[in-house]
């Protein structure tokens, strides 16, 4: 369940950016700083983001203020945002934020937020010089998956809009889950929501930890919530948790 370390910049459809929408960025910074070792600083006002989240000098996310919502937004690379947005409704999705220019003058990019046919929100951006996939280290985002309503419709949507090439994770098996694999290794996944979570369709992010039991004990101490029991997986033990504001994510033991 660890994403490919392929650094190809033309890997359309791969996750390239994370944003945490939160009603309390300061509390979120304290929580993730203690749990995952992140450093959170204010961003340049012209950068198009509110904060910069770094780990060992690598920029991995931003925290964005949102008064009445807490959750993670995964953004995927596309070659042409306008062209991708034009395909969204025909593919069964919806447009939440239309094409918007973000970034500093002279170094701007087009960005949009859409929903897949099941209602899961996802960002899209055209970045001609994206950072390579995160290293397989504690505190880093190691896997991303869309848990949506209707696996077939969702798969068709991501293939059409984002250029995914999908395959079953268990060919001939019963698990309703597929991965986006352009031939260089799996980049992210998609699953039938009802088989994995009880809440609304959403993208889910996995962050690496060295000791899952220790991390699980720290979550409530820091004001967060453990949402289930640790589970074994072929990729390491995993655990669903939430931060103090209610944004859910996964921990995966490396």
N, C-alpha and C positions, 0 to 999 in steps of 0.2 A: 504493500500500500504506500510505497514511497514513489514519488514522481520521478520520472526520468531526469537525469542530470544533463541531458542534451542541451547544448547552448545555442542551437540553431536559432537565428533571429527571425527566420521566416516561418516558424512553427505556429501558423495561425490556429487559433483555438486553444492555445495553452494558457493556463493561469499566469498572470504577470503582475498582479497588484491586489492588495487587500485594503479595505477601509472598514473601520469599526464605527458604526453610527451609535452614539451613546448620549444620554442626557447628562452625564457627569464624566467629562474627560479626565478630570483630576483624579477621581476615584478609580477610574479604569486604569490610568497610568500607574497608580500605586499597586493595584491588583496584579496586572501583568508584569510589572517590574519585579515584584517579589516572587511571582510564580515562575516566570519564564526568563527573567533577567533582561527584559527590554529597557531601553532608554527612550524616553519621550521628551521631545523638545518642540518649541514653537517653530513653525515653518515661515519662510519668507512670505509676506502677504501677497506677493505677486506670483507665487508658485502654484496657486490653485488648490492647495490643501491647507488645513489648519495646523496640523502637527506632523512631525516626522518621527516614526518609530524605528529605531535601529537596534541591532544586536551585533556586537563585535564589528562595528563600523559598516554593517550592511543595512541599507534601507529596505524595510520589508513591508511597511504599512503606514497608514495614517489614521488618526482618530478624528472623527468629524462630529460636531455637536448636532444633536437631533432631540428636540424637546420630548417627544412622546414615543420614541422607538429606540430599541437597543438590538443590534444585530450586525453580522458581518456581511459585507458585499464583496464577492469575488469578481474580478475583472479579467476578461479574456482578450488575447490579442486577435485583431483582425487586420487584413490587408487594406480594407477600405470601409470606414465606419458608415459613410452615407449609403454605400451599396448594401452593407449588411443590414442596416436599419430598414432599408426598402424591402428586404425579404421577410422581416419579422412577422408582419400581420398575415401575409400569405402562408407562412409556416405555422400559423396558429398562435402566435405570441402577441404581446402588446408592447407599446413604447411608453416608458415611464418618464425618462428624460431624453429628449431628442438630441441630435448632434449638437454638441457644445464644445467650444474651444477652451482648453485648459492649459495651464502652464505659463511660463514667462514669455514676454514678447520676444520673438525670434527663436523661441524654443517651445512652441506650443504644439498641442496634439488635439485631435478630435476624440470626443468621448461621448458615450451614450449609456443609458440604463434601460434594459428591456425585461420583459417577463417571458418565460417559456410557456408552452400551452397549459402546463399544470399550475402556473402561478409563481414559480420560483424566480426571484429577481437575480439578474446577472448584469455586470457591466461589460462594455466593449471599448477598446481603445486601439488606435493605430500608432504604434511606437516603432520607429525605424531602427532604434538602437536599444532594445529592451535588455534588462539585466538577465543573466543566465538563471536557470532554476536554482532555488535555494540549496545550499549544501545540506547533506544529511547529518544535521547536528541538533543537539538539544536546543529547544527554544525556537527553532525554525519551523515554518509551515512545510509539512512534508507530503500532504495529500489534500485533494479537493474533490468534492463530489456533489452533484445535483441530485437531490431527493425530491422527485416530482410526481405528480399524478399522471399516470399513463406512460409507461416506459416506451412503448412504440412511438407515440406522438412526440415525446420528449427527445428520443433518439433522432427521429427525422428532423426535428427542429434544429438541434445542435449540428447535425450534419449539413443541413442546408444553409443555415445562417453563419455558422462558425467554421465550417469546413472540416468537422471532425471525421475521423475514420474509426469506427467502433468495432469492437469484437466482444463476444461473451467472455466473462471472466471464468466461467465454468461451462465450456462447450457441452451442450446436451444436458446440463444440470438444471436444477430447479431454482437457483438463486436469480431473482429478477434484477440483474446488475450487469452493466457493460462498462468497458473502459475506452477512452479515446487514445488510440495508439497509432501514430502516423508511420510506424515501422521502426522507430528508434527507442521504443519503450513507452509504457503507459504514462500519460500526462495528467489525467483526471478521470473521474468516473461519473456514471449516472445510474440511479437505482429507483425502483418503485417505492415511493414514500411510505406506504402502509407497511412494507416489510421491514422498515428500519426505524421510523420515528412516528410518534402520535400527533405531533404538531402540524403546522401548515407546511406546504412545500417550501423548500429553501436549499440553498447551497450550504454545505458543511465543510469546515476546515479542520485538519488534524495538525496539532503542534507536538513536536517531539519532546520527550522527557527521558531522563536516564533511569529514574526509579518511579514507576507509576504509583506504587503504594504511598510513597512519601509525598508525591505531588497531590494525590487524592486527599491526603490528610491536611495539606496546606490550603486547599480550596475553601473549605468552610471557615478556617481560621482567618482567611483574608476577606471574608464576606461573600464568597461565592457559594455555589450549590452543586453538589454531586447529583446527577440525574439518573443514575443507574448503577449497576454493578460492573466491575471489570470483566471484560470478555477476552478470551483467547482468540487470536486471529493468526493466519499464516504470516503476518507481517509484524507481529508483536501484540502485546496486550493493549486493549483500548478501553477508554472510559468517557462517557458523555458528561460534560459539566457545563456550568454557566457562570458568567462573571456577576459581580454584585448588582449590575443593572439589568441582568436577565439575558444577555447575549450568549447564545449557546455555541459550543465548540467541542472538539474531541481532543483528548490526550492520547498519544500513542507512545508506548515504551520502546525505546530503541535497543 
